[in-house]
Amino acid sequence: MQKAHQWEIAGEAAWGVALHRESVIRRLAEHPRLSSESIAEAANQLGLSRSILYKLLQRYRRRPQTSSLLPWKRGRKPDESLLGDEREALLHECIDEFYLRPERPSLAALQREVRRRFAERTLAVPNYRTVRRRAEAVDARTIIRRRDGAKRAREKLGPLSVSSLQPQRALEVVQIDHTLVDAIVVDRENRQPIGRPWLTLAVDVKTRIITGFHVSLWPPSALSVCLALTHAVLSKTSWLRTANSRHSIGLPQVYRRFSTSTMLESFTPRR
């Protein structure tokens, strides 16, 4: 990334200082030889030492512009690295290959790994604060994607999607979707695992009530959708006789089903 020039990031206060300096230094730059009295007087007016005044004068003679007299910040720049290219590359390699693993190593474990790899190459080990700053500088999306997968990163940090479905009454729009149940069905006699069942749900968009469902060991198909629709449309009074739960019956106006190819299909049921 290209660094910004001093005159591009200077504020109004810095430009005011530069204009005040120019009003004094311009007169000095016009004379090839200067007396010690004139230098002392100019340094007193600007509140600078003689050495700083000579540096500003030299800079202004090389480039006679106001921006040449802008005050410069001392010390290291915030983004400046003192590790060097080889050590910096090795530190990033430790973070990428060790710290971003799904096992979620701690910063202390990362520091131990850094010591080991740097010792193998006989390089000076970076300070713990340096290692921590480099680890904290990694983008949050990159950390979640490497540790939990791209899907989790999209769910946590991706843009929020607003549904376009805005029904005005119950049973105007019902959505149907399938999910693999996080349970294993076993044999009744030998208790041997059979497999994980699929759950097909029909949910009313307006009230968020589950109007019907179907559970099967077979993958989602037109049959599972039809059975879930049958359960949603027909009365469930006898089925819910022992349960104190809300339920719905009736024919919805529109069904929207998410197919396995992530394409949304809609259809209007007919009596």
N, C-alpha and C positions, 0 to 999 in steps of 0.2 A: 504494500500500500504506500502511495506517495505521501511524504511528509508535508505538512502545511508550513508555509512560510510564516515568519514572525509577524509580518504586516497583515496577514490574513486572519490571525487569531487575536491580535492586540485589541484591547478595549479602549474606551474613551479616555480613561485615566492615563494609560500608557501613551496615547497620542498627545495628550496635554504635556506630559513630561518631555516627549521628543520635540515638540514645538518650542518649549522653553529652552531646551538645550541648543536647538538650532539658532535661536536668536542670539546666543552668546558665542557659539562655536563658529558660526558663519564668518564673523569678523576676524576670528583668529586664523581661519583657513585661508583668508585672502593674503596673509603675510607669510612669506617663505621662512623668515626667521622671527622668533618670538623671544621676548625678554622674560626673565624669571618673574618680574613684577606683573606682567600681563597674564601669565599663567596662574600665578597665585590669586590675582583678582578674579579671573574667570572661575577657578576652582571654588573660591569663596561664594561667588554668586550662585553656582549650581549645587553647592553643598557636596562636592566630590573631592576625592583625593587627587593629587597631581598625576599619579600613575593612571587612574581611571580616565582622567581628562585627556591625557596623551593618547590613550587607546581610542577614545571617541573621536578625537581630532584626526587620527590616522584613518579611522574607518570612514569619516565624513569626506576626507580628501580623496579616498579611493572611489567613493560613491556618494556624491553630494546630493543626497535626498534625505527627507525627514525620516523616512523609515530606517535609515542607517543609525539613527540615534535612539531607537526604541529600546527600552530596558529589557534585558535578557534575564530569564530565570536561571538561578544557579543550581548546581547539582544535577543528578541523573534525571532523565525524562521518565515519566511514569511507565511507558511501554518498553523501556530499554532493558535488554537482557545482558547480564554479565557472565552467563554460563559458557558462551561460545557455541558454535554450530554443532560440534560433535556431542557435547554434553546435553545441549538442548534437545537434539534429535533422540538421544538415548532416553532422556527423561520422558519425552512424549511416547516413545515406544513402550516404556514401562506402564504408563497410564493406559495406553490403547490395548495392550495385550494382557495386562494383569488387573488393573483397577476396574475396567469396564466389563468384567466377566459377570455372568449371571449369578455367581456365588456372592457378589457384593463384598469384596474385601474392604477392610477398614483402612483408614489413612495410615495407621501404625503398620499394618501389614504391607501397604504400599511402600512405606519408607524402608522396611526391611528388604523388600524386593529391589528397591533402588540401590541400597547399599551393596547387595549381592552382585547385581549386574555391573555397577560401576567398579567394584573391586575386581571383577573378572577382566575388565579392560584397563585396570590400573589408572582410573580417572578419579579426580577429586569428587567426593560425594556432596551433592547439594544440601543446603540447609533444610530442615524440616519445614520451615515457613515457606520456602521456595516451592517445595513439593506440594504443600497444601494449596498454595495460590494457583499452581498449574492445574491441579485436580479440580479446584473450584471454578476455574475458568472454562471448563468443558461445558458445552451447550447442554441444557437440561434435556432437550429432545434427543440428543445423541446418547446420553446416559440411559434414558428409558428404552430407546430403541435397541441398544446393545444388550441391555440386561433383561428386558421384558418382551422385546419384539416390537416390530413396526406397528402392529395393531394396537397395542397398549399405548404407544406414543401418540398415535392419532386420537385415541379415545381421551387421553388426558390433556394433551396440548393442542389438538386440532381445533379448527373452528367449529362452533356450535351450529348444528343443523336444525332449522326450524321446520316442523312438519307443515306441509301444505294442506293437510286434511283438517278442515274446520267444520265438523258436522254441527247442526243446530238442535238435533234431538237424538234420543236413544234409538239404536238399531238403524240409524241412517247409513252408517259405514261400519263394517266389521272387518278387522284385519285377521289374517290367518298366517301363522308361521310355525316352523318346526324347530325343535331343539333336542339334542341328545342328552338324556337324563344322566346326571352324575351318580349313577347307582348301577349295580350289576345284579341281574336276575339269576338266581341259582335254581338247580333242579330240586323239586320237592322231596324226592326220595334220597338221592345220593349227595345232594348239596353241591353239585358241580356247577361251575359258572356257565351260563348260557349266553349272556351278552348284555349290552346296555340297551335299554328300550328308547324308542323315539316318542316324544311328546308333541302332539299337534294341538295348538291352542287357537281358539276363535275369540278375539277380544273386541268388545264394543269400544270404538274410539271415543265417543262422547262420555260415557260413564266409567270406562276402564273396567267393566265387569267381564269376566270370562263367561261367555255365553255357551261354550261347549268345548269339549276336548276329546282326544283319542290317544290311547297309548298302545304301541305295537312294537314288536321286535323287528319288523320289516322297515326298510328305509322309507322316507317320505315318498308318497305317490298320490295319484288321483284317488285311490281307494281310501287312504287315510284322510284326505281332505273331505271326501263325501261322508265318511263316518263322523268326522268332527262337525260337519254341517248338519247332519241328521241329529246329532246330540244337541246342537245349538237350537235348532228349530222346534223340535218336539218338546212336549211337556216333561219336566223332571220332578214332578211332585212326589211320585212314589220313590224315586231314587234319592231324594233329599228329605224323605219323611223323618228320618232320625237326625238330621243335621239342621242346626239353626243358622242358615246361611241364605244370603240373597241369591236369587237366580232369575233368569230371564228366558222367555220363550217367544217365538214369533219369527217371521220372515224378514230379514234385513233388506234395505233398499239396494245397497251395493256391498259386494265382497271384494276385498283387496288381498291377494295372496302373494307372499314372497317366495319365488321359486328358488331352486338350488343354484341357479345361474345368476342370482342376485337381480334378475329382472322382475319388475313389479307387474303383476297381472291383475286386471280388474274385470269383474263381470257382474251383471245384474240378474239375480235369480228370478225365475218366473214360476207362477203357481201352476 
